[in-house]
Amino acid sequence: MTNTSAISTEALRKEYGSNVAVADLTLDVPRGEIFGFLGPNGAGKSTSVKMLLGLVQASSGQAQVLGTRPGTPATMRQIGFLPEHFRFPEWLQAGELLDLHGRLAGLDSATRRRRSAEVLELVGLSEQRTRPLSGFSKGMLQRIGLAQALIAMPALVFLDEPTSALDPFGRMLVRGIIRELKQQGTTVFLNSHLLGEVEATCDRVAFIKQGRVLHTMPLDSSTTTQLVVELRVGAAPPALLAMLEQFTGNAVQIQPPDTATIPTNGTTTLALLLADPTQLPALAQHVIAHGAHLYALTPRRTSLEERFLEIIGTSDSGQ
């Protein structure tokens, strides 16, 4: 564990009696990174975040947040947090809520006024400063929640489902804010079920299931995303399948015919994984050299959703 990491954990574990909420959380999130935390319902994500915030004490393991143990007052003043299920006093005006959180973070009055104006403008609520929260829509409440998480110019921000109640415009706004935070050197720890949002904003993601990190991967390099290639050929004899498996180093799947969109006309569609797109011309040449009629070759990158299902599976953790 080093000070170059915003978050560093080793074998972090949380038990509630006989129930294991988090089995083995081992993470390293460098400062300035946008980090996605992905997993099914009941995977231990919320408990993990609570341990990192010092709201829940770990049963065992080690953790450092911004170079110190979680929950220390000095560390908490450098952290912003927007929980998924937030509750704000509805009788407060938007500006009063931000002033309250600025005071809790130790900001002086002049800084609170300046930062309140800045974050209200950032989330598109400048004209709502004196409006009571009781008159806010769910999407507006989520945006004011994001504003309070940023009021103290934190070095690390935890965002739990920050766009779940937002329309496409609001989601685009939040994506822009997250990118701006990265430019400022702020670390963002993002938990979201909206994988498209994660894919559009995060530098790296970790997949967690049953309280254990299964896989961590970057999203900013094409070499880390698999290339799926669909081949439509006239026939698929065993010799062709063996050649394709040897060429790619991966198993070849025979896809069921999709007669609703493309008439099969006796053709077969094969799906395989390719590590390098520069291999595509050679792949086509090998297929033709084996005497197969090649009707179509369609490459595409695997989406984050496909990787999620591949790593996590298709069912919830059930916890």
Stockholm file with secondary structure:
# STOCKHOLM 1.0

chainA/1-319         MTNTSAISTEALRKEYGSNVAVADLTLDVPRGEIFGFLGPNGAGKSTSVKMLLGLVQASSGQAQVLGTRPGTPATMRQIGFLPEHFRFPEWLQAGELLDLHGRLAGLDSATRRRRSAEVLELVGLSEQRTRPLSGFSKGMLQRIGLAQALIAMPALVFLDEPTSALDPFGRMLVRGIIRELKQQGTTVFLNSHLLGEVEATCDRVAFIKQGRVLHTMPLDSSTTTQLVVELRVGAAPPALLAMLEQFTGNAVQIQPPDTATIPTNGTTTLALLLADPTQLPALAQHVIAHGAHLYALTPRRTSLEERFLEIIGTSDSGQ
#=GR chainA/1-319 SS CCTTEEEEEEEEEEEETTEEEEEEEEEEEETTCEEEEECCTTSSHHHHHHHHTTSSCCSEEEEEETTBCTTCHHHHTTEEEECSSCCCCTTSBHHHHHHHHHHHTTCCHHHHHHHHHHHHHHTTCGGGTTSBGGGCCHHHHHHHHHHHHHTTCCSEEEEESTTTTCCHHHHHHHHHHHHHHHHTTCEEEEECSCHHHHHHHCSEEEEEETTEEEEEEESSCGGGSCEEEEEEESCCCHHHHHHHHHHHSSCCEEECCCTTTSCCTTCEEEEEEESCGGGHHHHHHHHHHTTCCEEEEEEEECCHHHHHHHHHCSSCCCC
#=GC SS_cons         CCTTEEEEEEEEEEEETTEEEEEEEEEEEETTCEEEEECCTTSSHHHHHHHHTTSSCCSEEEEEETTBCTTCHHHHTTEEEECSSCCCCTTSBHHHHHHHHHHHTTCCHHHHHHHHHHHHHHTTCGGGTTSBGGGCCHHHHHHHHHHHHHTTCCSEEEEESTTTTCCHHHHHHHHHHHHHHHHTTCEEEEECSCHHHHHHHCSEEEEEETTEEEEEEESSCGGGSCEEEEEEESCCCHHHHHHHHHHHSSCCEEECCCTTTSCCTTCEEEEEEESCGGGHHHHHHHHHHTTCCEEEEEEEECCHHHHHHHHHCSSCCCC
//
